Amino acid sequence: MAPAELQLGLHVGGTNADAVVMDRRGRLLAKAKVPATGDLGADLGATLRAVVRDGSLDPARIARVMLSTRRPGSLLAQRGLGRVGVLRIGAPLTHALPPLCGWPAELRTRVSAGEAVVRGGAEYDGRPVAPLDEAEIARFLGEVADQAEGIAITSVFSPVAPDQELAAGELVRRELGPSTHVSLSHEIGSVGLLERENATVLNGALGSTVEDLAATLRDALESEGIDAEPFVTQNDGTVMTLQQALRFPVLTIGSGPASAMRGAAYLSGVEDGIVVDVGGTRTDVGVLVKGFPRESPGPARIEGVPVALRMPDVRTLPFGGGSFAHLGDGSAQPSLDEAVLRHAHEALADSVDRAKAEPQSPPLVAVGGADALVPGHLRGVSEVIRPPDRDVACAIGAAMAPVSGHAESIRSNHPDKRQAALAEVRESALAQAVHAGADPAAVAIVSVEVVPLTYLADPAIRIRVKAAGPAG
């Protein structure tokens, strides 16, 4: 029997579900595309059957399965969210801006099972502000126990000093049971309190959704005789194990566009440029930087809520290939209204101009099942590239994605401490990547960002490090 060495990439979108099988050298062995029905289990099963049959493949040769789906993000706009108890550790410093302030009222009502601010937290250098008020936490947990499906815990400067969040998490498990979904902000977001707290709450609200997704994926793989390690794509175009995705579902919200951009980079060889992904009902415009999706500057917004997450900087246009299928005389053959099509091309050119960070004309890579909507010449780009197999770029991006780890911290900027701090954060990022499923022998640092924090009394820097490598 041939060894298990193949990678299977899956993408379930709103219009189609795609699958590809790649070998270790990155060669495409089989691909399939089936119409999406909205039933995730049925879509996964149909796609898996189609791709295995298309390539006449032995399922036993598949070692890893990488899944990309828009499902967690789309459910934010629907009703598939759990209710979360929101616990902030930060009194007496943070009462001026209570938890979930600024959230749309309807979303807050759907998600929040109750909110509390208790004593505790830390200074930017890790010094405690006040001891953790465990009695108040226990009282709050008793109030929300019958309503909350999970607890989201955020402490002031916890990326620097996570001890109180960890202690509160242990208290939750003692009070509510070890199976309670607990989201800790220092594991999810950046140093900004409100944006980190928002991301942590959304993570808790998506917990049951990704549990359902994980069970559906396992069932679909078992039904097709595929005994492979499952991974899920992240917002930055990398992947993490399914177990990691169950802990951090919010990190998958932007994975669909990110996978399309990684697939476009892989298929075209373009590392710096524009990617336009045209689906059936929407068109995403993003930017590649060194082969990865450019990160959204500043806090991203999800359903109007600012969050401290690594999200792809993507502009979405509300039309796709299906938007033009029956314009004109209504016959079976598409008859495009030229005025409407010109308007779509102009909107696309404007989005490309806004996406560019510099006035130069970069290459544009067009992917997706309806890439014909992108004209051969477009204002502001040097060329339009249509790589082979672009119709399954999302699935290819998932199949070929590396596993990543991220670490961030605020440290002293004194010369005698700076290098040690950088080394420690780099080691943390490498460890996170290995923990997420990367091969320890092949993982490497891919980016280091050091930002001086000049508004603090003592010299300090914020260090952000990303490590990535192939799945182990």
Sequence and secondary structure as in RCSB ss.txt:
>XXXX:A:sequence
MAPAELQLGLHVGGTNADAVVMDRRGRLLAKAKVPATGDLGADLGATLRAVVRDGSLDPARIARVMLSTRRPGSL
LAQRGLGRVGVLRIGAPLTHALPPLCGWPAELRTRVSAGEAVVRGGAEYDGRPVAPLDEAEIARFLGEVADQAEG
IAITSVFSPVAPDQELAAGELVRRELGPSTHVSLSHEIGSVGLLERENATVLNGALGSTVEDLAATLRDALESEG
IDAEPFVTQNDGTVMTLQQALRFPVLTIGSGPASAMRGAAYLSGVEDGIVVDVGGTRTDVGVLVKGFPRESPGPA
RIEGVPVALRMPDVRTLPFGGGSFAHLGDGSAQPSLDEAVLRHAHEALADSVDRAKAEPQSPPLVAVGGADALVP
GHLRGVSEVIRPPDRDVACAIGAAMAPVSGHAESIRSNHPDKRQAALAEVRESALAQAVHAGADPAAVAIVSVEV
VPLTYLADPAIRIRVKAAGPAG
>XXXX:A:secstr
   S EEEEEEE SSEEEEEEE TT  EEEEEEEE  S HHHHHHHHHHHHHHHHT  GGGEEEEEEEESHHHHH
HTTT    EEEEEEEETT TTS TTTTS HHHHHHHEEEEEEEE  B TTS BSS   HHHHHHHHHHHTTT SE
EEEEETTTTT  HHHHHHHHHHHHHH TTSEEEEGGGTS S HHHHHHHHHHHHHTHHHHHHHHHHHHHHHHHTT
   EEEEE TTS EEEHHHHHH GGGGTTHHHHHHHHHHHHHH  SSEEEEEE SS EEEEEEETTEE B SS E
EETTEEE S  B  EEES  GGGGTT SS  SS    HHHHHHHHHHHHHHHHHH SSSS   EEEESTTGGGS 
SS TT S EE  TTGGGHHHHHHHT  EEEEEEEEEE  HHHHHHHHHHHHHHHHHHHHHTTB TTT EEEEEEE
EE TTSSS EEEEEEEEEE B 
